[in-house]
């Protein structure tokens, strides 16, 4: 059994809008090829593969990988809603820690349609049915408004009620996201926006305006994980390791009626606490974070769920600039889901790629100086939250 798991290579492609992207198999093949090249390996070295996507037919993972090679290895298709990419990463790491493989590929891709995310299966129970019913009981029914916007907008409204903040807090997150994305060639939306532009964009679900909601995006990203023995035997780099990782699902707190809990606050807190304990570090030790900002409200909630700032203090945290360069912790240097884009299956592995580049010192104009730890947070409603801590080695 392996003691440590290293990130030998990462690769991703520039994310794109549904109208401008290539088909999923082409995107996935390019991301995998880039990860293999980064690692200095061929596909023949890969012993297992976990392919994550949300929208697609069964065995799309095989179809995506067969363009790279048909080596007969196990290929497992993964779907855990918006945390799919990180769930594939979690499975890949488990395979190495368990001693069943020494070189594993984690792949995430998504070919999305234009418009808001919706269910593809209206002839059976919805996995979000409990959450939707609870939200409707608290804030009423709103036909025509995307479910995710209702859930995350409602969570933001509760935060404002509980702590007395205004909508400007959330709008500032969108401004910051664009500022960071301006330096990321992989991001979809890189043009700056002002606070007034964010607040005055069309209202989707109070307090969320359009510029505070992540766009439907297509893309792919991949990572090659290896054991230490495999890395040494093949002369691979061992400068980035996964120090700790946790995947948690819902507990009764998720359906208690609390709107912040509905969108995974408690799952995030539980996963983060497990990671901090296993790694022997605290949130004060983290200089850079890629967190799940599908909506501006969730970035604010995640600051506190991840213990980056105490509960109820996000307004001060943001106003003081502690969430960006020059502050205490740089959040979403990539631009995050809001500006980089959110191709559901690829998101977690794109976060992995960004943090790997940060720890290697290869993030160019968005580099966080001296970063030796990087925290990743990826959440899917229904539900699953994955928190991963990456560590610079040596």
DOKE-947380 format. One record per residue (C-alpha): x, y, z; residue number from 0; residue in three letters. Coordinates in Angstrom, 2 decimals, decimal comma. Each point is the difference from the previous one (the first is absolute). Example, Ala and Ser with C-alpha at 12.3 -4.5 7.8 and 13.67 -1.06 7.14 Angstrom:
REM residues 2
@east = 12,30; north = -4,50; up = 7,80; pos = 0; code = ALA
@east = 1,37; north = 3,44; up = -0,66; pos = 1; code = SER
REM end
This chain:
REM residues 394
@east = 0,00; north = 0,00; up = 0,00; pos = 0; code = UNK
@east = 1,22; north = 3,49; up = -0,89; pos = 1; code = UNK
@east = 0,70; north = 2,57; up = 2,70; pos = 2; code = UNK
@east = -0,22; north = 3,06; up = -2,21; pos = 3; code = UNK
@east = -1,60; north = 0,91; up = -3,30; pos = 4; code = UNK
@east = 1,65; north = 2,47; up = -2,36; pos = 5; code = UNK
@east = -1,39; north = 2,10; up = -2,82; pos = 6; code = UNK
@east = 2,38; north = -0,92; up = -2,82; pos = 7; code = UNK
@east = -1,79; north = 1,94; up = -2,72; pos = 8; code = UNK
@east = -3,00; north = 2,22; up = -0,68; pos = 9; code = UNK
@east = -1,63; north = 1,26; up = -3,14; pos = 10; code = UNK
@east = -3,03; north = 2,02; up = -0,98; pos = 11; code = UNK
@east = -1,31; north = 1,86; up = -3,00; pos = 12; code = UNK
@east = -1,36; north = 3,54; up = -0,15; pos = 13; code = UNK
@east = -3,63; north = -0,10; up = 1,03; pos = 14; code = UNK
@east = -2,59; north = 1,16; up = -2,53; pos = 15; code = UNK
@east = -3,68; north = 0,82; up = -0,40; pos = 16; code = UNK
@east = -2,26; north = -2,76; up = -1,33; pos = 17; code = UNK
@east = -0,24; north = 1,71; up = -3,39; pos = 18; code = UNK
@east = 3,76; north = 0,09; up = -0,52; pos = 19; code = UNK
@east = 1,27; north = -3,25; up = 1,54; pos = 20; code = UNK
@east = 1,14; north = -3,24; up = -1,58; pos = 21; code = UNK
@east = -1,80; north = -3,29; up = 0,73; pos = 22; code = UNK
@east = 0,73; north = -1,58; up = 3,38; pos = 23; code = UNK
@east = 2,20; north = -2,78; up = -1,35; pos = 24; code = UNK
@east = 2,32; north = 2,44; up = -1,76; pos = 25; code = UNK
@east = 0,22; north = 2,23; up = 3,08; pos = 26; code = UNK
@east = 0,73; north = -2,96; up = 2,27; pos = 27; code = UNK
@east = 2,67; north = -1,44; up = -2,28; pos = 28; code = UNK
@east = 1,83; north = 3,33; up = -0,10; pos = 29; code = UNK
@east = -0,10; north = 0,41; up = 3,78; pos = 30; code = UNK
@east = 1,29; north = -3,55; up = 0,56; pos = 31; code = UNK
@east = 2,74; north = 0,45; up = -2,58; pos = 32; code = UNK
@east = 1,11; north = 3,20; up = 1,74; pos = 33; code = UNK
@east = 0,05; north = -1,73; up = 3,39; pos = 34; code = UNK
@east = 2,05; north = -2,92; up = -1,35; pos = 35; code = UNK
@east = 2,44; north = 2,38; up = -1,66; pos = 36; code = UNK
@east = 0,30; north = 1,98; up = 3,22; pos = 37; code = UNK
@east = 0,77; north = -3,22; up = 1,88; pos = 38; code = UNK
@east = 2,39; north = -1,31; up = -2,63; pos = 39; code = UNK
@east = -1,99; north = -3,20; up = -0,45; pos = 40; code = UNK
@east = -1,88; north = -1,81; up = -2,73; pos = 41; code = UNK
@east = -3,50; north = -1,36; up = 0,38; pos = 42; code = UNK
@east = 1,46; north = -3,51; up = 0,20; pos = 43; code = UNK
@east = 1,26; north = 0,84; up = 3,51; pos = 44; code = UNK
@east = -3,50; north = 0,71; up = 1,33; pos = 45; code = UNK
@east = -1,43; north = -2,95; up = 1,93; pos = 46; code = UNK
@east = -3,49; north = 1,31; up = 0,83; pos = 47; code = UNK
@east = -2,15; north = 2,94; up = -1,08; pos = 48; code = UNK
@east = -2,93; north = 1,80; up = 1,62; pos = 49; code = UNK
@east = -1,98; north = 2,13; up = -2,44; pos = 50; code = UNK
@east = -2,40; north = 2,56; up = 1,41; pos = 51; code = UNK
@east = -2,92; north = 1,69; up = -1,77; pos = 52; code = UNK
@east = -3,58; north = 0,91; up = 0,91; pos = 53; code = UNK
@east = -1,81; north = 0,39; up = -3,32; pos = 54; code = UNK
@east = 0,67; north = -2,89; up = -2,36; pos = 55; code = UNK
@east = -0,84; north = -3,56; up = -0,87; pos = 56; code = UNK
@east = 1,44; north = -3,00; up = 1,80; pos = 57; code = UNK
@east = 3,62; north = -0,88; up = -0,83; pos = 58; code = UNK
@east = 0,73; north = 3,47; up = -1,35; pos = 59; code = UNK
@east = 3,21; north = -0,30; up = 1,99; pos = 60; code = UNK
@east = 1,12; north = -2,92; up = -2,12; pos = 61; code = UNK
@east = -0,83; north = 1,88; up = -3,18; pos = 62; code = UNK
@east = 1,96; north = 3,00; up = 1,24; pos = 63; code = UNK
@east = 3,06; north = -2,09; up = 0,81; pos = 64; code = UNK
@east = 0,03; north = -2,35; up = -2,97; pos = 65; code = UNK
@east = 1,29; north = 2,86; up = -2,13; pos = 66; code = UNK
@east = 3,09; north = 0,04; up = 2,22; pos = 67; code = UNK
@east = 0,42; north = -3,76; up = 0,19; pos = 68; code = UNK
@east = -1,85; north = -3,31; up = 0,26; pos = 69; code = UNK
@east = 2,20; north = -1,77; up = 2,51; pos = 70; code = UNK
@east = -2,67; north = -2,09; up = 1,71; pos = 71; code = UNK
@east = 0,41; north = 1,65; up = 3,41; pos = 72; code = UNK
@east = -2,96; north = 0,47; up = 2,36; pos = 73; code = UNK
@east = -1,93; north = 3,17; up = -0,84; pos = 74; code = UNK
@east = -2,58; north = 1,07; up = 2,57; pos = 75; code = UNK
@east = -2,60; north = 2,65; up = -0,79; pos = 76; code = UNK
@east = -0,71; north = 2,42; up = 2,86; pos = 77; code = UNK
@east = -2,98; north = 2,31; up = 0,61; pos = 78; code = UNK
@east = -0,32; north = 1,90; up = 3,29; pos = 79; code = UNK
@east = -1,71; north = 3,11; up = -1,31; pos = 80; code = UNK
@east = 2,21; north = 3,11; up = 0,11; pos = 81; code = UNK
@east = 2,61; north = -1,76; up = 2,17; pos = 82; code = UNK
@east = 0,54; north = -2,65; up = -2,68; pos = 83; code = UNK
@east = 3,55; north = 1,01; up = -0,95; pos = 84; code = UNK
@east = 1,21; north = -0,04; up = 3,59; pos = 85; code = UNK
@east = -1,81; north = -3,28; up = 0,61; pos = 86; code = UNK
@east = 1,97; north = -1,52; up = -2,88; pos = 87; code = UNK
@east = 3,17; north = 1,39; up = 1,59; pos = 88; code = UNK
@east = -1,02; north = -1,49; up = 3,36; pos = 89; code = UNK
@east = -0,51; north = -3,42; up = -1,58; pos = 90; code = UNK
@east = 3,34; north = 0,17; up = -1,80; pos = 91; code = UNK
@east = 1,78; north = 0,82; up = 3,25; pos = 92; code = UNK
@east = -1,84; north = -2,81; up = 1,81; pos = 93; code = UNK
@east = 1,18; north = -2,50; up = -2,62; pos = 94; code = UNK
@east = 3,62; north = 0,96; up = 0,61; pos = 95; code = UNK
@east = -0,28; north = 0,13; up = 3,78; pos = 96; code = UNK
@east = -1,67; north = -3,40; up = -0,05; pos = 97; code = UNK
@east = 2,83; north = -1,52; up = -2,00; pos = 98; code = UNK
@east = -2,07; north = -1,04; up = -3,02; pos = 99; code = UNK
@east = 1,81; north = 2,32; up = -2,40; pos = 100; code = UNK
@east = 3,06; north = 2,25; up = -0,16; pos = 101; code = UNK
@east = -0,92; north = 2,30; up = -2,89; pos = 102; code = UNK
@east = -3,59; north = 1,17; up = -0,34; pos = 103; code = UNK
@east = -1,69; north = 2,52; up = -2,26; pos = 104; code = UNK
@east = -2,79; north = 2,26; up = 1,27; pos = 105; code = UNK
@east = -1,90; north = 1,68; up = -2,82; pos = 106; code = UNK
@east = -2,91; north = 2,43; up = 0,00; pos = 107; code = UNK
@east = -1,87; north = 1,42; up = -2,96; pos = 108; code = UNK
@east = -3,33; north = 1,56; up = -0,86; pos = 109; code = UNK
@east = -1,78; north = 0,96; up = -3,21; pos = 110; code = UNK
@east = -2,83; north = 2,24; up = 1,18; pos = 111; code = UNK
@east = -2,96; north = 1,52; up = -1,77; pos = 112; code = UNK
@east = -0,73; north = 3,74; up = 0,06; pos = 113; code = UNK
@east = -2,20; north = 1,28; up = 2,80; pos = 114; code = UNK
@east = -0,54; north = -0,85; up = 3,63; pos = 115; code = UNK
@east = 0,72; north = -3,49; up = 1,30; pos = 116; code = UNK
@east = -3,10; north = -2,17; up = 0,08; pos = 117; code = UNK
@east = -1,04; north = -3,57; up = 0,67; pos = 118; code = UNK
@east = 0,11; north = -2,43; up = -2,91; pos = 119; code = UNK
@east = -2,32; north = -2,54; up = 1,66; pos = 120; code = UNK
@east = -3,48; north = 1,29; up = 0,81; pos = 121; code = UNK
@east = -1,63; north = -3,45; up = 0,14; pos = 122; code = UNK
@east = 1,54; north = -1,03; up = 3,37; pos = 123; code = UNK
@east = 0,76; north = 1,44; up = 3,44; pos = 124; code = UNK
@east = 2,46; north = 2,90; up = -0,04; pos = 125; code = UNK
@east = 3,11; north = -0,45; up = 2,16; pos = 126; code = UNK
@east = -0,48; north = 3,63; up = 1,04; pos = 127; code = UNK
@east = -3,68; north = -0,48; up = 0,84; pos = 128; code = UNK
@east = 0,50; north = 0,23; up = 3,78; pos = 129; code = UNK
@east = 2,03; north = 3,18; up = -0,32; pos = 130; code = UNK
@east = -2,48; north = 1,60; up = -2,39; pos = 131; code = UNK
@east = -2,94; north = -0,79; up = 2,28; pos = 132; code = UNK
@east = 1,71; north = 1,45; up = 3,07; pos = 133; code = UNK
@east = 1,04; north = 3,14; up = -1,87; pos = 134; code = UNK
@east = -3,53; north = 0,48; up = -1,35; pos = 135; code = UNK
@east = -1,41; north = -0,33; up = 3,49; pos = 136; code = UNK
@east = 2,23; north = 2,83; up = 1,22; pos = 137; code = UNK
@east = 0,11; north = 2,39; up = -2,96; pos = 138; code = UNK
@east = -2,94; north = -1,07; up = -2,17; pos = 139; code = UNK
@east = -0,11; north = -1,48; up = -3,47; pos = 140; code = UNK
@east = 1,50; north = 1,91; up = -2,92; pos = 141; code = UNK
@east = -0,82; north = -1,69; up = -3,31; pos = 142; code = UNK
@east = 2,39; north = 0,88; up = -2,79; pos = 143; code = UNK
@east = 2,92; north = 0,77; up = 2,31; pos = 144; code = UNK
@east = 2,84; north = -2,57; up = -0,14; pos = 145; code = UNK
@east = 0,01; north = -2,26; up = 3,04; pos = 146; code = UNK
@east = 3,66; north = 0,63; up = 0,78; pos = 147; code = UNK
@east = -0,53; north = 3,76; up = -0,01; pos = 148; code = UNK
@east = -2,92; north = -0,38; up = 2,40; pos = 149; code = UNK
@east = 2,02; north = -2,15; up = 2,37; pos = 150; code = UNK
@east = 3,18; north = 2,07; up = 0,01; pos = 151; code = UNK
@east = -1,88; north = 3,28; up = -0,15; pos = 152; code = UNK
@east = -2,07; north = -1,08; up = 2,99; pos = 153; code = UNK
@east = 3,16; north = -0,91; up = 1,89; pos = 154; code = UNK
@east = 1,38; north = 3,46; up = -0,70; pos = 155; code = UNK
@east = -3,22; north = 1,63; up = 1,17; pos = 156; code = UNK
@east = 0,19; north = -1,93; up = 3,25; pos = 157; code = UNK
@east = 3,60; north = 1,10; up = 0,48; pos = 158; code = UNK
@east = -1,03; north = 3,65; up = -0,41; pos = 159; code = UNK
@east = -2,86; north = -0,43; up = 2,47; pos = 160; code = UNK
@east = 2,23; north = -1,74; up = 2,54; pos = 161; code = UNK
@east = 2,98; north = 2,36; up = -0,11; pos = 162; code = UNK
@east = -1,45; north = 3,28; up = -1,26; pos = 163; code = UNK
@east = 2,04; north = 0,27; up = -3,18; pos = 164; code = UNK
@east = -1,13; north = 1,53; up = -3,28; pos = 165; code = UNK
@east = -0,01; north = -1,33; up = -3,57; pos = 166; code = UNK
@east = 3,23; north = 1,89; up = -0,75; pos = 167; code = UNK
@east = 1,93; north = -2,67; up = 1,89; pos = 168; code = UNK
@east = -0,91; north = -2,62; up = -2,58; pos = 169; code = UNK
@east = 0,42; north = 2,34; up = -2,97; pos = 170; code = UNK
@east = 3,59; north = 0,72; up = 1,05; pos = 171; code = UNK
@east = 0,79; north = -3,69; up = -0,53; pos = 172; code = UNK
@east = -0,91; north = 0,25; up = -3,70; pos = 173; code = UNK
@east = 2,25; north = 3,04; up = -0,41; pos = 174; code = UNK
@east = 2,90; north = -1,84; up = 1,63; pos = 175; code = UNK
@east = -0,60; north = -3,10; up = -2,14; pos = 176; code = UNK
@east = 0,40; north = 1,99; up = -3,21; pos = 177; code = UNK
@east = 3,12; north = 1,73; up = 1,33; pos = 178; code = UNK
@east = 1,62; north = -3,38; up = 0,62; pos = 179; code = UNK
@east = -1,23; north = -1,55; up = -3,27; pos = 180; code = UNK
@east = 1,61; north = 2,82; up = -1,98; pos = 181; code = UNK
@east = 3,31; north = -1,81; up = 0,54; pos = 182; code = UNK
@east = -1,28; north = -3,49; up = -0,86; pos = 183; code = UNK
@east = 0,17; north = -1,06; up = -3,67; pos = 184; code = UNK
@east = -2,28; north = -2,96; up = 0,79; pos = 185; code = UNK
@east = -2,89; north = 2,19; up = 1,23; pos = 186; code = UNK
@east = -3,12; north = 0,80; up = -2,01; pos = 187; code = UNK
@east = -0,82; north = 3,44; up = 1,43; pos = 188; code = UNK
@east = 3,07; north = 2,19; up = 0,44; pos = 189; code = UNK
@east = -1,37; north = 3,50; up = -0,55; pos = 190; code = UNK
@east = -0,31; north = 2,07; up = 3,20; pos = 191; code = UNK
@east = -3,37; north = 0,97; up = 1,47; pos = 192; code = UNK
@east = -0,83; north = 2,71; up = 2,52; pos = 193; code = UNK
@east = -2,03; north = -0,32; up = 3,15; pos = 194; code = UNK
@east = -2,81; north = 2,03; up = -1,56; pos = 195; code = UNK
@east = -0,03; north = -2,19; up = -3,10; pos = 196; code = UNK
@east = -0,34; north = -3,10; up = 2,16; pos = 197; code = UNK
@east = -2,79; north = 1,46; up = 2,14; pos = 198; code = UNK
@east = -1,88; north = 1,40; up = -2,98; pos = 199; code = UNK
@east = 0,13; north = -3,14; up = -2,15; pos = 200; code = UNK
@east = -3,36; north = -1,82; up = -0,25; pos = 201; code = UNK
@east = -1,26; north = -1,51; up = 3,24; pos = 202; code = UNK
@east = -0,14; north = -3,81; up = -0,08; pos = 203; code = UNK
@east = -1,03; north = -0,72; up = 3,60; pos = 204; code = UNK
@east = 0,55; north = 2,59; up = 2,70; pos = 205; code = UNK
@east = 2,79; north = 0,77; up = 0,87; pos = 206; code = UNK
@east = 1,54; north = -1,67; up = -3,06; pos = 207; code = UNK
@east = 0,29; north = 1,97; up = -3,21; pos = 208; code = UNK
@east = 1,10; north = -1,55; up = -3,26; pos = 209; code = UNK
@east = 3,65; north = 0,94; up = 0,45; pos = 210; code = UNK
@east = 0,01; north = -1,85; up = 3,31; pos = 211; code = UNK
@east = -0,88; north = -3,36; up = -1,55; pos = 212; code = UNK
@east = 2,51; north = -2,31; up = -1,66; pos = 213; code = UNK
@east = -0,59; north = -0,51; up = -3,73; pos = 214; code = UNK
@east = -0,62; north = -3,31; up = -1,79; pos = 215; code = UNK
@east = 3,42; north = -1,01; up = -1,23; pos = 216; code = UNK
@east = 1,71; north = -2,79; up = -1,89; pos = 217; code = UNK
@east = 3,48; north = -1,29; up = 0,74; pos = 218; code = UNK
@east = 2,26; north = -2,76; up = 1,23; pos = 219; code = UNK
@east = 2,85; north = -0,49; up = 2,47; pos = 220; code = UNK
@east = 2,06; north = -2,95; up = 1,18; pos = 221; code = UNK
@east = 2,57; north = -1,04; up = 2,58; pos = 222; code = UNK
@east = 2,48; north = -2,88; up = 0,20; pos = 223; code = UNK
@east = 0,43; north = -1,32; up = 3,54; pos = 224; code = UNK
@east = 2,84; north = -2,33; up = 0,93; pos = 225; code = UNK
@east = 1,46; north = -1,79; up = 2,99; pos = 226; code = UNK
@east = 3,41; north = 1,01; up = 1,30; pos = 227; code = UNK
@east = 1,58; north = -3,29; up = -1,10; pos = 228; code = UNK
@east = -1,37; north = 0,44; up = -3,54; pos = 229; code = UNK
@east = 1,22; north = 3,59; up = -0,16; pos = 230; code = UNK
@east = 3,51; north = -0,95; up = 1,13; pos = 231; code = UNK
@east = 0,18; north = -2,95; up = -2,39; pos = 232; code = UNK
@east = -1,03; north = 2,13; up = -2,99; pos = 233; code = UNK
@east = 1,81; north = 3,21; up = 0,90; pos = 234; code = UNK
@east = -3,21; north = 1,98; up = 0,42; pos = 235; code = UNK
@east = -0,36; north = 3,22; up = 1,92; pos = 236; code = UNK
@east = -1,06; north = -0,27; up = 3,64; pos = 237; code = UNK
@east = -0,33; north = 3,67; up = 0,85; pos = 238; code = UNK
@east = -3,78; north = 0,01; up = 0,59; pos = 239; code = UNK
@east = -1,77; north = -2,52; up = 2,23; pos = 240; code = UNK
@east = -3,55; north = -0,40; up = 1,24; pos = 241; code = UNK
@east = 0,47; north = 0,49; up = 3,73; pos = 242; code = UNK
@east = -3,60; north = -0,80; up = 1,00; pos = 243; code = UNK
@east = -3,40; north = -0,41; up = -1,57; pos = 244; code = UNK
@east = -3,59; north = -0,54; up = 1,10; pos = 245; code = UNK
@east = -3,25; north = -0,78; up = -1,78; pos = 246; code = UNK
@east = -3,18; north = 0,36; up = 2,04; pos = 247; code = UNK
@east = -3,69; north = -0,22; up = -0,81; pos = 248; code = UNK
@east = -3,15; north = 1,41; up = 1,57; pos = 249; code = UNK
@east = -1,05; north = -0,46; up = 3,61; pos = 250; code = UNK
@east = -3,36; north = 0,93; up = 1,55; pos = 251; code = UNK
@east = 1,35; north = 3,54; up = 0,41; pos = 252; code = UNK
@east = -0,22; north = 0,41; up = -3,79; pos = 253; code = UNK
@east = -3,78; north = -0,33; up = 0,12; pos = 254; code = UNK
@east = -0,62; north = 1,75; up = 3,31; pos = 255; code = UNK
@east = -1,63; north = 3,00; up = -1,65; pos = 256; code = UNK
@east = 3,05; north = 2,24; up = 0,26; pos = 257; code = UNK
@east = 0,52; north = 1,50; up = -3,48; pos = 258; code = UNK
@east = 3,78; north = 0,21; up = 0,39; pos = 259; code = UNK
@east = 0,09; north = -3,69; up = 0,89; pos = 260; code = UNK
@east = -2,10; north = -0,79; up = -3,07; pos = 261; code = UNK
@east = 2,89; north = 1,04; up = -2,22; pos = 262; code = UNK
@east = 2,65; north = -2,00; up = 1,82; pos = 263; code = UNK
@east = 1,36; north = 2,26; up = 2,73; pos = 264; code = UNK
@east = 0,12; north = -2,86; up = 2,49; pos = 265; code = UNK
@east = 1,53; north = -2,43; up = -2,50; pos = 266; code = UNK
@east = 2,71; north = 2,52; up = -0,80; pos = 267; code = UNK
@east = 0,74; north = 0,61; up = 3,68; pos = 268; code = UNK
@east = 0,19; north = -3,74; up = 0,75; pos = 269; code = UNK
@east = 2,29; north = -0,75; up = -2,95; pos = 270; code = UNK
@east = 2,29; north = 2,93; up = 0,77; pos = 271; code = UNK
@east = 0,30; north = -0,94; up = 3,64; pos = 272; code = UNK
@east = 0,96; north = -3,55; up = -0,93; pos = 273; code = UNK
@east = 2,68; north = 1,28; up = -2,37; pos = 274; code = UNK
@east = 1,48; north = 2,43; up = 2,51; pos = 275; code = UNK
@east = 0,15; north = -2,72; up = 2,65; pos = 276; code = UNK
@east = 1,56; north = -2,60; up = -2,27; pos = 277; code = UNK
@east = 2,61; north = 2,41; up = -1,35; pos = 278; code = UNK
@east = 0,80; north = 1,58; up = 3,35; pos = 279; code = UNK
@east = -0,55; north = 3,54; up = -1,29; pos = 280; code = UNK
@east = -2,56; north = 2,71; up = 0,62; pos = 281; code = UNK
@east = -1,83; north = 2,38; up = -2,31; pos = 282; code = UNK
@east = 2,41; north = 2,75; up = 1,05; pos = 283; code = UNK
@east = 2,77; north = -1,97; up = -1,77; pos = 284; code = UNK
@east = -1,71; north = 0,09; up = -3,42; pos = 285; code = UNK
@east = 1,25; north = 2,69; up = -2,42; pos = 286; code = UNK
@east = -2,04; north = -0,94; up = -3,09; pos = 287; code = UNK
@east = -3,42; north = -1,61; up = -0,50; pos = 288; code = UNK
@east = -2,02; north = -1,08; up = -3,00; pos = 289; code = UNK
@east = -3,56; north = -0,17; up = 1,31; pos = 290; code = UNK
@east = -3,40; north = -0,70; up = -1,51; pos = 291; code = UNK
@east = -1,38; north = 3,43; up = -0,96; pos = 292; code = UNK
@east = -2,86; north = -1,18; up = -2,22; pos = 293; code = UNK
@east = -1,78; north = 3,11; up = 1,31; pos = 294; code = UNK
@east = 1,50; north = 2,95; up = 1,82; pos = 295; code = UNK
@east = -2,03; north = -0,91; up = 3,06; pos = 296; code = UNK
@east = 1,68; north = -3,38; up = 0,24; pos = 297; code = UNK
@east = 3,46; north = 1,52; up = -0,07; pos = 298; code = UNK
@east = -0,93; north = 2,10; up = 3,04; pos = 299; code = UNK
@east = -1,50; north = -2,99; up = 1,80; pos = 300; code = UNK
@east = 3,04; north = -2,11; up = -0,86; pos = 301; code = UNK
@east = 2,39; north = 2,52; up = 1,59; pos = 302; code = UNK
@east = -1,63; north = -0,77; up = 3,32; pos = 303; code = UNK
@east = -0,75; north = -3,69; up = -0,56; pos = 304; code = UNK
@east = 3,70; north = -0,54; up = -0,79; pos = 305; code = UNK
@east = 0,89; north = 2,05; up = 3,13; pos = 306; code = UNK
@east = 1,97; north = 2,54; up = -2,01; pos = 307; code = UNK
@east = -1,77; north = 2,64; up = 2,07; pos = 308; code = UNK
@east = -2,29; north = -0,38; up = 3,05; pos = 309; code = UNK
@east = -3,75; north = -0,30; up = -0,51; pos = 310; code = UNK
@east = -1,66; north = 3,32; up = -0,65; pos = 311; code = UNK
@east = 3,23; north = 1,80; up = -0,97; pos = 312; code = UNK
@east = 0,08; north = -0,46; up = -3,79; pos = 313; code = UNK
@east = -0,99; north = 3,63; up = -0,57; pos = 314; code = UNK
@east = 3,11; north = 1,23; up = 1,82; pos = 315; code = UNK
@east = 2,11; north = -2,77; up = -1,59; pos = 316; code = UNK
@east = -0,97; north = 1,26; up = -3,46; pos = 317; code = UNK
@east = 0,09; north = 3,72; up = 0,80; pos = 318; code = UNK
@east = 3,53; north = -0,37; up = 1,39; pos = 319; code = UNK
@east = 1,13; north = -1,82; up = -3,14; pos = 320; code = UNK
@east = 0,98; north = -3,11; up = 1,94; pos = 321; code = UNK
@east = -1,48; north = -2,18; up = -2,78; pos = 322; code = UNK
@east = 2,34; north = 1,19; up = -2,76; pos = 323; code = UNK
@east = 3,60; north = 0,85; up = -0,81; pos = 324; code = UNK
@east = 1,67; north = 1,93; up = 2,79; pos = 325; code = UNK
@east = -2,47; north = -1,40; up = 2,54; pos = 326; code = UNK
@east = 0,02; north = -3,04; up = 2,23; pos = 327; code = UNK
@east = -1,06; north = -2,65; up = -2,53; pos = 328; code = UNK
@east = -0,44; north = 0,25; up = -3,77; pos = 329; code = UNK
@east = -3,34; north = -1,56; up = -0,93; pos = 330; code = UNK
@east = -0,55; north = -1,24; up = -3,54; pos = 331; code = UNK
@east = 3,08; north = 1,45; up = -1,72; pos = 332; code = UNK
@east = -1,28; north = -1,74; up = -3,13; pos = 333; code = UNK
@east = -3,12; north = 2,17; up = -0,06; pos = 334; code = UNK
@east = -2,05; north = -2,86; up = 1,41; pos = 335; code = UNK
@east = -3,17; north = -1,47; up = -1,40; pos = 336; code = UNK
@east = -1,45; north = 3,48; up = -0,42; pos = 337; code = UNK
@east = 2,60; north = 1,12; up = -2,54; pos = 338; code = UNK
@east = 2,10; north = -3,00; up = -0,98; pos = 339; code = UNK
@east = -3,21; north = -1,95; up = -0,59; pos = 340; code = UNK
@east = -1,71; north = -3,05; up = 1,44; pos = 341; code = UNK
@east = -0,03; north = -3,07; up = -2,29; pos = 342; code = UNK
@east = -1,37; north = -2,20; up = 2,75; pos = 343; code = UNK
@east = 2,09; north = -3,13; up = -0,40; pos = 344; code = UNK
@east = 3,19; north = 1,94; up = -0,69; pos = 345; code = UNK
@east = -0,21; north = 2,56; up = 2,81; pos = 346; code = UNK
@east = 1,67; north = -1,99; up = 2,76; pos = 347; code = UNK
@east = 2,91; north = -1,01; up = -2,19; pos = 348; code = UNK
@east = 0,42; north = 3,54; up = -1,29; pos = 349; code = UNK
@east = 0,32; north = 1,05; up = 3,65; pos = 350; code = UNK
@east = 2,60; north = -2,74; up = 0,45; pos = 351; code = UNK
@east = 1,95; north = 1,28; up = -3,00; pos = 352; code = UNK
@east = -0,05; north = 3,59; up = 1,25; pos = 353; code = UNK
@east = 1,25; north = -0,92; up = 3,46; pos = 354; code = UNK
@east = 2,69; north = -2,28; up = -1,43; pos = 355; code = UNK
@east = 1,26; north = 2,87; up = -2,14; pos = 356; code = UNK
@east = -0,11; north = 2,31; up = 3,02; pos = 357; code = UNK
@east = 2,07; north = -2,35; up = 2,15; pos = 358; code = UNK
@east = 2,48; north = -0,58; up = -2,80; pos = 359; code = UNK
@east = 0,36; north = 3,76; up = -0,49; pos = 360; code = UNK
@east = -1,32; north = -0,29; up = -3,56; pos = 361; code = UNK
@east = -3,11; north = 2,20; up = 0,24; pos = 362; code = UNK
@east = 1,56; north = 3,00; up = -1,78; pos = 363; code = UNK
@east = -1,77; north = 3,30; up = 0,66; pos = 364; code = UNK
@east = -2,42; north = -1,55; up = 2,47; pos = 365; code = UNK
@east = 2,72; north = -1,63; up = 2,10; pos = 366; code = UNK
@east = -0,47; north = 0,12; up = 3,77; pos = 367; code = UNK
@east = 3,47; north = 0,67; up = 1,36; pos = 368; code = UNK
@east = 1,48; north = -2,72; up = 2,15; pos = 369; code = UNK
@east = -3,05; north = -2,28; up = -0,08; pos = 370; code = UNK
@east = 0,85; north = -3,34; up = 1,59; pos = 371; code = UNK
@east = -3,57; north = -1,16; up = 0,77; pos = 372; code = UNK
@east = -3,10; north = 0,22; up = -2,16; pos = 373; code = UNK
@east = -3,55; north = -0,86; up = 1,05; pos = 374; code = UNK
@east = -2,62; north = -1,21; up = -2,48; pos = 375; code = UNK
@east = -3,76; north = 0,01; up = 0,64; pos = 376; code = UNK
@east = -2,52; north = -1,53; up = -2,41; pos = 377; code = UNK
@east = -3,65; north = -0,61; up = 0,83; pos = 378; code = UNK
@east = -2,97; north = -1,65; up = -1,68; pos = 379; code = UNK
@east = -3,57; north = 0,24; up = 1,25; pos = 380; code = UNK
@east = -1,79; north = -3,19; up = 0,67; pos = 381; code = UNK
@east = 2,71; north = -0,25; up = 1,35; pos = 382; code = UNK
@east = 3,75; north = -0,32; up = 0,31; pos = 383; code = UNK
@east = 2,79; north = 2,31; up = 1,12; pos = 384; code = UNK
@east = 3,66; north = -0,67; up = -0,67; pos = 385; code = UNK
@east = 2,80; north = 1,93; up = 1,69; pos = 386; code = UNK
@east = 3,60; north = -0,71; up = -1,00; pos = 387; code = UNK
@east = 3,24; north = 1,41; up = 1,37; pos = 388; code = UNK
@east = 2,96; north = 0,18; up = -2,37; pos = 389; code = UNK
@east = 3,51; north = 0,42; up = 1,42; pos = 390; code = UNK
@east = 3,26; north = 1,12; up = -1,54; pos = 391; code = UNK
@east = 2,67; north = -2,57; up = 0,72; pos = 392; code = UNK
@east = 3,68; north = 0,78; up = 0,38; pos = 393; code = UNK
REM end
